Amino acid sequence: MPQTRAPGSTEDPAMTAAFEARIAAGESIEPKDWMPERYRRQLVRMMSQHAHSEVVGMLPEANWITRAPSLRRKVGLLAKVQDEAGHGLYIYCGAETLGVDRAELVQQLLDGRAKYSSIFNYPTLSWADIGVIGWLVDGAAIVNQTVLAKASYGPYARAMIRICKEENFHKRQGYEIVSTLAAGTPAQKAMVQDAVNRWWWPSLMMFGPSDTESPNSAELLRWKVKRKSNDELRQRFVNLTVPQAIAVALTLPDPALRHDEATDAWISGPIDWDEFHEVVRGNGPCNRERLQARRAAHDEGTWVREAASAYAARQRAKQATAAA
């Protein structure tokens, strides 16, 4: 059962001040600690969106498991998709410590009321997409999640530790696919370049709107749920990724991309935020397809949930009989 909030959790200026002092001192907030309702709601929103993204994120890659070019690639991709399911489970469990019901969070996703990362609403058109997702999408996730491993809410931060280790493996796996294709035949090089062209800008959008347009960033930064802003994280990703693209002789689809010698940073061109908002509003290439797939999987898994509930009820009955 999910934890309920600790007694005495009504808003109180003195308790709020004490909470803010703990945050300022860098202390970790745990499930039974008092917290402002706004802090709790922001965490529920952020963690549920993160968990949904991990689960929906299995879909673009799962349909390539049977079409992987070798047994080694098939096994690697299968393991990765299984990892993503586990990541979703970790974060759903962490969200439950905030007094929410996981079934309700899942229902919000199925109803279309909850958001997930817009990146997963793009199609995977070739095998090269699987490598580029590992390199760019998981690479962007790592930049974001290594910072979340220092989030002020303990369960969320601890979940990130294992997730980041696995995501690092996913990125290495993806980059190896990319480098192999880039060094292959002209057709393979063209295929991976096409995938980079399609995934680069959505990967930059993964960090969310610019700091001046983000409605939640200031509050999350103040409470140290986030430790760096969207634009700071995006810049770190660009700085890490450009040299990797150069190393495998791939071109990033940004004619305005330049190196700033004064800061030793790579400066990217403007992002098409209109596209980002269209996808977030449900008008991306695969929005409807992704939700339909999740709904179908949920319906097909009804018998599993019912069987698990029946087994748990029998176990409780046995324990009650033994204790009588």
Steps between C-alpha positions, in 0.01 A plus 500: 500500500629850430617709792264772623628838599632545850265638767502875535569560132269802472675814379655695785741795467738368766508151349544645154791710621660195660452304179658777292795508744553126455496540124747789518729286717499224239313246711306213343123500540356157577142366464397541864645850527268799492497677164292778343213373292635688199834316530319166516285581197796614296679175579196289411467684169869471417549140614184369334595671173847345529358152570254528211787600272700191593206272423390671177868518405504124452266527201720668233769234548298189581377456144863464385579206730386245242673692218840552663780407255667237721437289808740720698308813406169329573607394850643843575186683390275258689699560818479875449121498458470290816718752684267783401204314647695463822581870505132581478430263790768660721358847445135395542602343833674823598190701412287274720699615802332838446158352574378444145360182352701357211182373334367856492825629346482232231134581434590866450744390230247272332236776506738746339500726807866441585804606301811307406813603312417631152801317352313168504237626259741475206520185284795262467536464123822298474741292707725806519231671708562247778867597516423872486238470775757332721760763423292819498179428693660293775795739497264790569326296770833436672585871509163567666491200731850527644388835639174346626713252697564799728134603523376615840238220520681187618302223324523677164874562536571141601299359208718702264822334615422161349314650205801714404731197505271315261446805279876537462510146365214583262687802369819299439295234323337763279824678419661171401216437252539854367878474459469160330251633246696821448808296410303260279380514142387828341140383542556432873670837547209673325248309713659605830544860380130511416416374849721768658328766288159391632588449868737788577247778552246286694789395726576865579132554577511223762636745757180699485427861409754777532544624857302815423202290383506216754213536753643265763879532483546791742306325776669164443842665504420684822398174666803323349290236332688621195857617540551653157269684263367363170734718297805407710428130455436544128833682460686224682343243267604697191855540629528125563336387178661715230849347547343152490336581165829632365677181612280285277486752213128575533350844447252648744213668307562850631662743256526760778698270731829665596781472751550790740870511577454738792281253692610180320130427446308391192218743428199355321249680280141582595262216589160477332289522814181504295571137407565417866169646614310327219636162609429572867141589408459157343564584136833320453557228239427213742307647796181306433686183408697504826192542718309235308787256554509575874123458532509169314784370719312608813184321389688185403669497841173509695511126571851533648392773740190303598703184559754690712221656707334161552829344607569783744149460648557128553834566667341752736224251584758231578695735723184604683405135555846414629495794740156411638 
